[in-house]
Amino acid sequence: MKTFKIATYNVNSIRSRLHIVIPWLKENHPDVFCMQETKVADKDFPAAAFEEAGYYVAFRGEKRYNGVAIASRLKPDNISLGLNSEPRDEDRFISGVFSEITVLNTYIPQGQDRQSPQFIYKLDWYRRFADFLGKRCYADKPLIWCGDLNVAPEIIDVYAPKKLLGHVCFTPEVWDAFNQVKAWGLQDIFRKHHPGETNAYTFYDYRVPRTIERNMGWRIDHILATRPLAEKSIRCTIDINPRRMEKPSDHTIVFAEFHLS
């Protein structure tokens, strides 16, 4: 039976996480591996390390900020960058087609605080992404949207919902923006397989002492799929091990698998 495996990881600097990423690829063999916050100019992206591991890699980034990349075992049929409106934000959105599956990899703006222009920009980014889906994609075709979406969409997706309510990643305005995108025709694959599961987080703040041991996390990294693909999903897991390694990202890896036939 043919399977398709995909993972997403906010690396928080790809050059600082190669000691995690490359061994993970060699051990788990995902067909597609999406990265966000690569924080490296294109000329300095460590493409050779991926090629040596048996992966094609496409990327767009800049020094110290943002940056997205997709590594794949098969050469992509198509790679495109950015939204269909200005600013295109090519260092926040990269997409490709792999074995007739469209993969959209995004690094959604964090938003800073609810009174800042960055928060308005975040909400507008969701709106513009929904417009992209409506004009460029089809909900009845196999499609995956993944990445650091900077939203914890349910009460159970943060460790302290009463305390954190109103944070730019955990507030009604962002929930509404996220749900409007989902309404186009996307399903949260983790929640399909783990409905109601608590203490399942993808982000643990560096600034909080013993954050993993104290289970003080957020689920803000996601894999969503259109119905034709969601129905074929067989698992979706959060691998906490990369967050426990030496010099980790503050995020960890989300991994999903689909039976295609």
JOSUL-V512464 format. One record per backbone hydrogen bond with DSSP energy under -1.0 kcal/mol. NH is the residue of the N-H (numbers start at 1). CO is the residue of the C=O. If there is no record, write none. Layout:
nh=(NH,NH)
co=(CO,CO)
This chain:
nh=(4,6,7,8,9,11,11,13,14,20,21,22,24,25,26,27,28,29,31,32,33,34,35,36,37,38,39,44,45,47,51,52,54,55,56,58,60,67,68,69,70,71,72,73,77,80,82,83,92,94,95,96,97,98,101,102,103,104,105,106,107,108,113,116,120,121,122,123,124,125,126,127,128,129,130,131,132,133,134,135,136,137,141,144,145,146,147,149,149,152,157,158,159,164,165,166,167,170,175,176,177,178,179,180,181,182,183,184,185,186,187,189,192,193,194,197,202,203,204,208,211,214,215,216,217,218,219,222,224,225,226,229,230,231,232,233,234,235,237,239,243,244,252,253,254,255,256,257,258,259,260)
co=(258,256,32,254,34,9,36,37,38,17,17,18,20,21,22,23,24,25,5,5,71,7,69,9,67,67,66,41,42,45,47,48,51,50,72,70,68,91,60,35,58,33,56,31,97,95,93,88,89,105,80,103,78,101,98,142,96,144,94,146,92,148,111,113,116,117,118,119,120,121,122,123,124,125,126,127,128,129,130,131,132,133,138,102,224,104,222,147,220,169,154,155,217,160,161,170,164,167,171,172,173,174,175,176,177,178,179,181,182,182,225,223,188,189,190,194,218,218,250,205,208,210,212,211,215,203,157,147,145,187,143,226,226,227,229,230,257,257,255,253,240,241,202,239,8,237,6,235,4,232,2)
